[in-house]
Every structure is written in C-alpha cells, then in structure tokens.
Amino acid sequence: MIKFFKNRVIKSNKGISIIFAIIIIVLMGLAGSVFAYLMASSSITSRQNLLSAEAKYAAKSGIEIAMYQLKNSSNGNSNFSSSVPADVSCPTTPVIPQGVTLSLSTNYQYIYGNLAPNYSIDNYTPSFCALVAQQSNDNNTSCYIITANGQAGGTTREISAEVGIKTSASGNCASGGNNIIFVENELPNSNN
C-alpha cells in the first residue's frame, strides 16, 4: 500500500496539473464575466444619469420659457393652453415650493414644447410641459407657481418654482423695476 502511494500519486504530477488548469480556467471565466457585467452596468448607470440630467434641464427650461411668456406676452397668455396637452406628460396639479403659503387659482394654463425644435416630441427628444397657476395679482406684482415636467428617454423630472413679476417699483416681490423672483423646488427623479 505504501508503495502504491509512493509511485502513483506523489511522483506523478499529471493529475494535479490538470485539476489546477481547470480551476484557473474557471476562475478566469468568472473574472471575465464579472468584468463584463461591471462594464455593462456602468454604461447603463451613465446613460440613466445623462437622461436624468437632460430631463432636469428640460424641466428648468420649461419654467424659464413659461416665465418669459408670462413676462413678455403682449396679448396676455396667448401662447398658453387651458387644456392639458395630449402628447406629453404634464403635471396635473401645481406643486407649491417649500415656504410658499399663498392660495392658488384653479384656472391652470399649460405651455409645452421640446428643446430640439426641428424634431417632433418623442421619447428621445428632451421635452417639457409647464403648468402655470396664478397666486395673486395686485397693481404692482403678479405671482405664479410654475410646475414643469421634463422628459428625456423615459425619465421624468419635475421642478416647481414661485415666480413674481413686478410691474412697478413698489410691491411685495423685490426692490427695483420689472423683477422676477425664482424659488425652485426639485422633486425626486422618476424613471418610467
């Protein structure tokens, strides 16, 4: 019995070499699979971060475009619609930013569009829909809550802002002439 162990197993390395070769091949395959998974998942995360940033930019652009239209419109709110647009995801109710306590009118106005005017609104073109609700309107200041949804590649970001447009030097918003007060409140990202 001792002679069998001595001659067959200990002196011959062929069996051990094959086992080690199989173990090394399996470990390298697992390492390659883990590396491939990490590379693929990092590109997905990167793409989601990019779409989230595009959607946030579209929502902020929606607020700025609505602000501009409110401030510079010579025929009232001619660029706004009183009905919810069918093509894009619009906010259903305004989101009041933190610290704002004024009551809102229920006559909502909508404005929407995309950030690439040569393309139609689709899942890949960053687009926005802004809902405008008036807070108060006196002789010197018009205050609004604007809530905008920005969409890009199936990702939606929602931003809400309080906007005060001052028409004379006296009033509640700020000192000076035709000022805009912008208080932003960002809601969490939602992936659709």
N, C-alpha and C positions, 0 to 999 in steps of 0.2 A: 504494500500500500504506500509506503513512504517512497519507494522507487517510482511509482506511478506519478505522484505529485511532483517529484523532483524532475523527471524527464519531460512530462507532458505540459504542465501548466506553467511552471516557473521559468523554464528555459525557453518556452515558445512565446513570443510577443504578438503573434499574428491576431489572435482573438481580441486582445486588449486594444490593439491599434484600430481594428475595425469598429469596435464599440466607441472609442474616443472620436473617430472620424464621424460616426453617425451623430453623436452628441454635438459636435462642433457644427455640423451641417444644420441640425435642428435649431441650435441657438442662433446661428447666423440668419436663418429664415425668420425666426421670431423677431430678431432685432430689425431686420429689413421690413417686416410687417408693421412693427411699432413705428419705425421712422416714416414709412409711407402714410400711416394713419395720422401722425402728427403733422406732416406736411399738408395733407388734405384738409384736416380740421382747421389749421391756421389760416388757410385761404378762405374757408367758409366764414370764420370769425372776422377776418379782414373785410370780406365783402359785406357782411352784416353791419360792421362799423361804418363802412363807406355809405351804405344805403341809409343808415340811421342819420349820418351827418347830412346827406342830401335832403332827407325828409325834414330835418330840423331847419335847414336853410330855406327850404320851400315854405315852411310854416312862417318863419320870420319874414320872408319876402311877402307872403300873403298879408301879414299885418301891416307892413310898410306900404304896400300898394293900396290897401283899404284906407290907411291913414292919409295917403297922398290924395286919393279920390275924394275923401271927406273934406280935406282942407282946400283943395284947388278946384272943386267942381263948381262951375258957373251956373248950371241948371239943377241945383240940388243934388240928388243922388241918382243921376241918370244912368250911371254905369252899374248900379246895383239892381238886384232882382229881389222881389219879395217872396219868391218861391224857392224851395230847395232844388239846386241843380241835380239832374239825374246822373250825369257822367262821373262825378267824383264823390268821394266820401266827405261829407260836410258835417261839422258839429251840429248836433240837434238843439242844444241849449248853450248859452254863453257860460263860460267858467269864470267866476269872479276871482280876480287875483287876491292873494293874501293881503289883508289890511284894508280892503275896499269894502265899504258898508252901504253904499248908495243903492236905492232900488232902481230896477231897470224897466224900460218899456217892453211890451211884448211884441211890438212890431219889428221883427228881425229883418235885416237886409243881408243879402249874400252877394259876394263877388268871388269869382274863381277864374283860374287860368293855369297855364303851365310856364315853366322857366325856359322853354325852348319853343319860341313862337312858330317856328317852321314845321313843328311836328304836332301830331294830334295827341290828346291826353290819353295815355295808356299806362300800363303797369311799369314801364321803364323810364318814362319821362317824368322828372320831378314836377309835381303839380301841387296846387293849393286850393283850398276853399275857405274863405273867411266869412264869419258870421258877425254882423255889427248890431249891437243893441245900444240904444241911447240911454244914458243915465240921467242927465239933467241938461237943461238948456235955458240959460238966462240971457240977458242982453250982452254979456261980456264973454261968456265961456260956454262951450258945448263939450260935454263929457260923454265918452263912449267906452264900452267894453268891446274889444275885438278878440274873438277866439278863432284861431286858424288851425286847420289840419294841413299838414304837409305829407305828401305821399311820394315814395320812391321805391320801386321794386318790391312792392308788397309790404313795406314798412311804413307805419304812420306815426308821426309825431304831432302833438297838439301843444300850442302855445297860446296863452291868453295875455292880453295887455289892457291897461287902462290908458285911454288917450284923452287928453284935454286940449281942445283947440281954442285958443284965446283970440278974440277979435278986437280987444282994446286993451289999454294999459291997466285998467282996473279989473279985478276979478279974483277968482279963487285959485287959479292954476299956478301961475308963476309971474314974476315981475317982468315987465317988458312988453313987447308987441305981440305978434302972432306966434305964440309958443305952443309947442307940443310936449305934453308930459307923457312919458312912456314907462309904465311899470309892468315888468314882464313876469309871468309865472309859467314855468315849464312843467308839463305833465309827463309822467313816465312813458318810456317808449313802449309801443305795442307792435309786435310782429304778427302779421296776418298770414 
